[in-house]
Amino acid sequence: MAADGPMTWDELLAEPFNIHSVTTHNSVLLAAMRDTFDLTDGALHRIMRADHLELTQTLDEFGIAYSSLAKALVPDHRRREIALLFDSVVASLSSNGWYAIDVAEAWMAGLPRPRKGVSVNSILRGDILYGSRDEVQAVMDEKVVYHQPFTVIHPSQVYCVYVTNLSKEQASTLISSAAEHAAYIGYADCTDRSVLKEILGRSLPNSGLRVGDMILEGVAEPGDMPNGAGLPFESLGFTPTPVLHGLFLPFLGYRINSQLTGRNREDNCTALTALSPGAAHLEAPDIWMTPGRYGFLQDGKHRDSMEQAGLLTLSQPALEAAVSKLVAQGYLYHLRLDGYGNLLYTALVDVKMEDGRYRTFTIGLRFNPQDKRVELMTFF
């Protein structure tokens, strides 16, 4: 707020900001609003900046700093993403069909209880909705660590709870807790790319964002109560906390990045619009770098990452082309205007290693609104 009254548009747009992520595939709100009212990129940018400000103010009222949520919203290959799988048929037999509620206590009891700090985890859950029976069986046999033998009758029989930002020990505790339930099938480590992760990314909606003992959930209207599913949060020490869908879904939703879904184009376009109206259509920019930056990447602290990604020996033009291709396939995070007026963002990209596995790298980028060019800053 300005000292003498409400913040003006000019003041808001000049304020430094850092938006951890923007997601659209769990919600059509932004796209519908843009198309219905034929919004320009500038108008949508202003709306998103205003909505993000409103979100941060809402979180402040709950005693939550938006800056503290990055670990739950931005994937980190050093932290686990775990999918817990349950047989909804088995859980339904003991719950008269209310299988999501029936298995909830088992996995919720295993959520991290840290000795210090505040745990933040994104939680997605739902039935598997994509793929044939044979396809789902095959990818589960490849990726799932089974607790008990399981045969897929129909993909939607498999109910999944997906939790982000776990240490190795926290993941083990969560898995052990879930295994106490008779319907538990097994788990899959979804930190790295896999076909199962693709299927889950297309199937699972965001359920909530856990912040300490609060579970943030989207609601339709002010005054609506959260936890419409009736999960036993309170009995396990958690408080369901409402955030309007229009604020929750774009800025607090978690996207399961699989690189196989082909669904990141709308996300990236919307994210770039939040960064700057001039960046809205730079889904596949031609990346450039200064000669000094090229030398820094060859000799500086990023050398190991460049070598692991197979980029170290490339000439500057070849490196610019290779990075441009990677960014076009990546997912965008940390959209920000810093105190010096720089428009910055990062792209998370997957590179296939010699052993066939993928490793995720972070590419730091700077957008220049004057010439609409994107400069490579970091690679790690």
N, C-alpha and C positions, 0 to 999 in steps of 0.2 A: 504494500500500500504506500502511496505517496504521502509525504508528511502533511499535506494540506487537503487530502481527500483521496478518493479511489484512484487506483492506477489507471493511467490512460493507455490507449493502444500503443502509442509510441514508446512509452515507458516499459510496457510489458515486452514488446518485441526487441527492445534494446537490452533487456535483462539477460545476463548469462543463465544458461540452463543446461541440464544434463538429463536426458530421457533415456533410461536404461534400454527399453525395447518398445516396439510398437507391433502389435499383432492384430490381424483382421480375420483369420480363417475360422475363428470361433464366433465371429459376429459379423453381420452384414450392416451394422448400424452406420459406420462411416461411409461405406460405399453407397448405401441407400440414400443417405443424406446428401452426399455429393451429387448423385445422379438425379435425385428428385428435384433439388433446387439448382441444378446446373452450376455448382460452385466452381469458381476459379481456384487455381492452385494457391493463390494468395489468400482467398477467403478460408479455404480449408486449413491452411497453415495457421491463421489467426485463431480459428476455432480450436485446433489441437493445442496450441500454446495456452489458450485460456482454460481449456479442460484440464490440462496438466497442472496448471496453477491451482485450480479448484481441487484436484486430487491431492496435491501436496498439503493444502490447507486442511482438507478433511482428515488426512492421516495425522497431521499435527494435533488435531483435536483428540485423536486416540493415543497420543504420545508416541507415534511412530514417525521416524525420519524416513522420507522416501529414499534418501541416499543409502539407507541400510538394507534395502531390498535387492540390490544388484545381484547378490549371490544366488537368490532364488529365481531370478528372471533371466540371467545370462548364463548359458552353458559353460562349463569349465571341465576340460578333459581330466583334470586332477581330482574332480569330485564325481561321485557315482550318481547315475540315474537308474533307478531300480523299478522294474515292473513286477508286481505280485499278481499271480494268476489264480483264479478261483473257479470252481465248477458251479455255475449258477443253479444247475439242476439239483445237486446235492444240498446246497444252501437253501433252496426253495422248499425242500421237503420238511425242513425243521422250522420254517418261518412263514409258511403259508404264502410263499411267493415273494416275500420281502427280503430277497437275498442280499441286497446292498447293505441294508441295516444289519442283517444277520452276521455278515463277515466284518463289519466296521470295527467292532471292539478289538478284534484280533490284530488288525494292522495298526489301528490308531494307538494302541497301547505300546507299540514299538517305535513310535516317532521319537526323534532325538530328544534327550533330556540332558543338555550340556551342563558341565560344572560351572562354566562362566560364559558370558556373552548371551546373545539372543539367537536362537535357531530360526532360520527362515527356510521354508521349503514350499515349492509349488506342488500342488496335488491335482492330478487328473484322474478321472475314473469313469468307467463305463464298459459296455459290451464291445467285443470285436465285431465290427460291422462290414469289413471289407475282406475280400478274398473268398475263394471256394473252400469247402471242407478240406480237400486234399492239399491246397496251398497252405492253409493255416496249420494243418498237421505237420507239413514238411518244415515250415519255418520254426515251429515250436520244437520239433525234434532236433533241429540244428542249434537252436539258441537257448532253450529253456533248461535249467537245472531242475529236473523233476524231483518232487518229494514223494510222488506216487505215480504209478503208470496211468496214462490218460489217453483216451481216444476221442478225437473231435467228432461229434455227431453233426453239429452245426456251429459255425464260427461264433454266433451270438451266445452260445452256451458258455463261452469263456468271458468271465468278468475280470476286469483288470484295474488295479490301483497302481498309479505311476507316481513316484516321489523323486524329487530332484534334490541336488545339493547335499549329498550324503558322503561322509567319510567312509573308509572301508569298515571301521568298527561300527558306525551307525547303520550302515547297510546290513551288516551281519545281525545286529540286534533287531532291526525291522523284519528281516526274513525269518528269524527264529520266532518272533511273536506271531507272524502270520501263519507259520507252520503249525500252531496250536489248533487251528480250525480244521474240522473234518473235510471242508470243501477245498482246502488249499491244494493246488496242483503243483506249484513250483514257482521259480522266479527266473527273470532274465535280466542280466546286466545290459542296459541299453545306453551306456555311456558313449559307445562308438556306433558307427553306422551299421545297420543290418536291415534285411528285408522285414523282419518282425517289427523293427522300430518304425519302418515306413507304414506298415499296417496300423500300428498303434497311433502314429501321428495323424492318420486320417480318421481314426475311430474315436479317440478319447477327447471329451470336452473338459475344460478347466472346471475343477470342483472348488478350489479355494487356494488361498495363499496363507500359509501358516507363519505367524510372526510371534514367537514365544508362546504364550498361552492363548493367543487370539487366532481365530481362523477367519480371515477376510473372505467374504463371499459377495458376489454381485446380486443386487436386487433391482426390481423394475422401477419402483417408485419410492420417494422419501417416506419413511415410516414403515415400509415393508419389513417383515421379520426375515432374517437369514435362516439358513438350514431348513429349507423347505422339504428336504429329503428325510428329515427326522433322524439324522445320525446321532449317536450317543456322545456328542462332544462334551456336554456339561459334566456327565458322570465321570469322564476321564480327565477333567480339569481344564478343558478348553472353552473359550467363549466365542460363539459365532458373532461376527461383527459385520454389519452391512456396509457396502459401498455401491453406489449406483452403477448399474450395468454400463452406462455410457462412459464412466470413468474406469471401471474395473477391467472390462474386456480389452480395450486397446492398450492399456498401460500396465496392468497387473496380470494379464493372462500369460501363460507360458506356452511357447511353441516347441513341439518336439521336432528337432531338426534331423531330418533323415537324408537330405540331399537327393531323395528319390521321389519325392511327392510332386515336384513341379509346381508347388502351390506358394512359393515364396515371392513370386513376382508382385502380387498385390501388396503383400506385407512390405516389401522393399520400396515400392512406389510410395506407399503411405508414409513409411518411415522417413524417406527423403523429403517428402512434403513437410513433415514436421520439422525437419532440419532447416529447410529454406524453400520458398516457392520455386526458385530457379533450379533446384536440384531434383524436382519431382520426377523427371523423366530420364534420370541417369542410371537406369537399372544396369546398363552395361557400358560404363564410361571407359574411355581410353586413358589409362593411368600414365602419368609421367613423373619423372623425378629429376632433381638437379644432379649434375655430375658429383657434387660433394656428397649428396645423399647416397648415390650409388656406391661410392667408395666407402662410406660409413657402414653400409650393409655388408660389404665384402670383408671389412676389417674390424668392425666394432663388435659390440656385445650380441648382435643379432646373427653373427656368422654361423653359429651352430644350427640355428633354426633354418637359415637359408640352405645350408648343406643338407640337412635332413629332408628338406622339401625338394631337393634336386635342382635348386636354382642358383647355387653358388657360382658355377662356372659360366653362366650366361652373360653375354654382352649386355650393355645397358638397353639397347632397343629390344633385344630378345626378352630381357627381364621385364620390361614394361609391358610387352605383349602377353607374357605368361601371367603376370599379376592381374592384368585386365581381364583375362579369361577366368581366373580364379574368383575375382570379386564379383563377376557377373553371375557366378554359380553360388555365391556365399549368402550368408544371412547377416543382416545389419543390426548393430547394437551401439549403445553409448553415443547417441546423437546429441551434440552439445555445441553451445556457443560459449567460448571461454572469455575470461576477463580482458583479453587482448583483441577481441573481435574475430577470432578464428572459428570457422565452422568445421567441426571435426566429427568423425565417426569411425567405427571399426567394422570390419567384415570378418566373420568367422568362416574359414574355408577348410575343407577336407582334402587331404592329399594322400594318394595311395602309396603305401610303403612297399618295399621289396617283398615282404612276407605276405602281401595281400591285404593287410589290415590298413585302416585309415588313421591318420593323425590329424588333429585339428590345429590350425595355426590362426593367429590373430594378425590382421593387416590394419595398420593405422593409416587413416586417410584425411586429407584436408580439401574442402570444397571452396573454390574461389567463385563467388557469385558474379564477379565482373565478366570473366571470360567463360564461366561454367565449365572449368577444367578441374580435374581431381588429381591431387598430388599424393604420391606415396610418402609416408612419414616413417613408419616402423613396420617390422615384420618379426614376429616372435611366436 
